[in-house]
Amino acid sequence: MNLEGLEMVAVLVVLALFVKVLEQFGLFEPVSLEDSVEDEFELSTVCHRPEGLEQLQEQTKFTRKELQVLYRGFKNECPSGIVNEENFKQIYSQFFPQGDSSTYATFLFNAFDTDHDGSVSFEDFVAGLSVILRGTIDDRLNWAFNLYDLNKDGCITKEEMLDIMKSIYDMMGKYTYPALREEAPKEHVESFFQKMDRNKDGVVTIEEFIESCQKDENIMRSMQLFDNVI
Amino acid sequence: MAAGVATWLPFARAAAVGWLPLAQQPLPPAPGVKASRADEVLVVNVSGRRFETWKNTLDRYPDTLLGSSEKEFFYDADSGEYFFDRDPDMFRHVLNFYRTGRLHCPRQECIQAFDEELAFYGLVPELVGDCCLEEYRDRKKENAERLAEDEEAEQAGEGPALPAGSSLRQQLWRAFENPHTSTAALVFYYVTGFFIAVSVIANVVETIPCRGSARLPSKEVPCGDRFPMAFFCMDTACVLIFTGEYLLRLFAAPSRCRFLRSVMSLIDVVAIMPYYIGLFVAKGDDVSGAFVTLRVFRVFRIFKFSRHSQGLRILGYTLKSCASELGFLLFSLTMAIIIFATVMFYAEKSTNKTNFTSIPAAFWYTIVTMTTLGYGDMVPSTIAGKIFGSICSLSGVLVIALPVPVIVSNFSRIYHQNQRADKRRAQQKVRLARIRLAKSGTTNAFLQYKQNGGLEDSGSGEEQALCVRNRSAFEQQHHHLLHCLEKTTCHEFTDELTFSEALGAVSLGGRTSRSTSVSSQPVGAGSLLSSCCPRRAKRRAIRLANSTASVSRGSMQELDTLAGLRRSPVPQSRSSLNAKPHGSLDLNCDSRDFVAAIISIPTPPANTPDESRPSSPGGSGGGRASSTLRNSSLGTSCFLPETVKISSL
């Protein structure tokens, strides 16, 4: 390293320090390459208020008191008034600690989210509950069909059914008795289609579904499951 | 989010509709839950402040007090609310837990009070929310440490107070570790401190130039060479003391291996070794270099002062605990030194007659500049050198200033901890005294009560009237309980003073051969003895008399007499005293006249009046007492030698 070079280096260092000092005084605006400062202002809470109590009373089959209780619980958990998919999955997973309930929760979310805006508001929530808990058997079966029909095209294919079945079996987790076999969901889907698919065209339409379910005694008897949930 | 679980349960159950059509077996029927009532509002009254909440809110956590049926115990049917006699401010946090599912820890409350409230309401401390968890844990750990220190200090503090049964070795060790326990230890402590100082000063003074010896007055020699004998004697004396101290410590140490490896013992060894090595090594020229080094090591004696000074120990401990910061300081300094030394060397290379002859030579310049010493023995002369030199000095200030506050804060923390420990130790004496006072207060109350004849079942009105002072219901029941215990064990309560005096008197063998009756047991005790332990009463009577004598006014003389009762050999009167109690015992029930039974010592009646009178003024404190004594002394002659009675003062 010759002397000139070192002197130049020394001068450069001095200049750099000088610039830094001037920056401190605000005379030089630092060139900022990213303008992420604005992003900070994004509102993280979107507050959603449901329609009035009377309207909800008309739309659903719940009494005023029941709606009040439901809303209190809902608001407590989701102060912003809406549930998004992540929350939904998290909530549902608390009930099934052993298995993985995220897939089924997604399906449920899509079923509850009737207007498909990516979030479940209190109206959606209460509407779904009203159908399931206070609706007729046909309503419930309709709702279940809606749940199974993933692409909402009016009929359930074997692939859709298989997805649903797998998600339900996933909720069981690893430790079951007797041990879960790989083919169990598939077999279950086969038996389901055998029972439901009248014309053997490989898909189950809503009429076939309701008709077959009404003929099935087990299903009819199990419907009283929802009698005193709320 | 356990609160969420309860809220969303209906939804999860409703979602089971998706399984219905797929089920191959019939689903089980829903549980027969009673028809859900409309949600009701509960009122919880905590020390007057009313909290109202939905019942469902409380039901979210069924394994707590408020969520379970345990709260029914606190239900007040008249007012229709749940009443808790607890802190309302803390309850707010508990209730918020039910509402939000997160338990927050209040900052301004004592952590122990908070813990107690949690324990009462059945909440586990793990429920504290993440936001407050760290702080909660820190405060709890601090508290636990403080309590542990207290316990340690208590045990350590009580240790020296109870040297009974410890060997010479243990006593010696305790004397070394806590010089304040005995005068001898304190003296030893100061003597060693003095000799350390003397030794260090001698080492220093040794090197001062004195006027030369008589032969060459103009030449200046160090004092050590002028008065070699004096210094040698002083050195020898100091080393002897240090050696003795070290050997004693080694002997007394409970774990010699650990002691040998401890820092203080190493310092001791290093302090005295040079002397012995110097003795055994001839003062030849070939080893004089080593000899000089050894003399240097003598200065380490000054570290022995750390036993005497708390502050030195703290300093050492601080440095040890800041080892990482010091290490960082050293590392960064080294890096900077090497960089700047290299740069300065190359910058100054071209100058003629430069001081910067090599990079290591430049180290000296860099260190002096970075620590802002600036001796000026090496200065750069080129411009580049000066620029880099100034940058060097600026950066030096920064690099050194950074770790220093960490070390300082560490020192401050440790110092304050120590101060706090000392303060607690000082306060602990007060605290222990308070506890002891409270305990003795209760005992004294009971003993006083007994003295006043409260235990008499069918006492005469006179005696009963004496204990007219009102006792609370609690006291009454407490005293009854203590009385029951006494009856069960056939022993009586007494106070510490009497007991230790009696014990001391017994162990020392008694002093006089008093033969008078002695003090004090209430009637109850007498009848107690007769009723439950007739056979053992002979021993018990004496021991009891020993122990319960002089609740407040026992005299040494009376105790000595009692003591004399128990010692069989030597003085003739004593032996005669002892002979009699082995006979049969008839407890005289007439002794009620004296409010209690009397111990009469079967000595020849002639002695009794003479000796009793001198003893009575010295013995008792009350008029009643003296009269009792006189009565007893007269009575002695009337009673059979076999009778043993216990009298009260």
Interface residues (C-beta under 8 A of the other chain):
Chain A: M1 L3 L6 E7 V9 A10 V11 V13 V14 K65 Q68 V69 L70 R72 G73 F74 N76 E77 I91 Y92 Q94 F95 Y104 F107 L108 A111 F125 G128 L129 I132 L133 R140 L141 W143 A144 L147 Y148 I164 M165 I168 H188 S191 F192 M196 F209 C213 N218 I219 R221 S222 M223 Q224 L225 F226 D227 N228 V229 I230
Chain B: M1 A3 G4 V5 T7 W8 L9 P10 F11 A12 R13 A14 A15 A16 V17 G18 W19 L20 P21 L22 A23 Q24 Q25 P26 L27 P29 A30 V33 A35 S36 A38 D39 W54 N56 R99 T100 V343 Y346 A347 S350 T382 I383 A384 I387 F388 I391
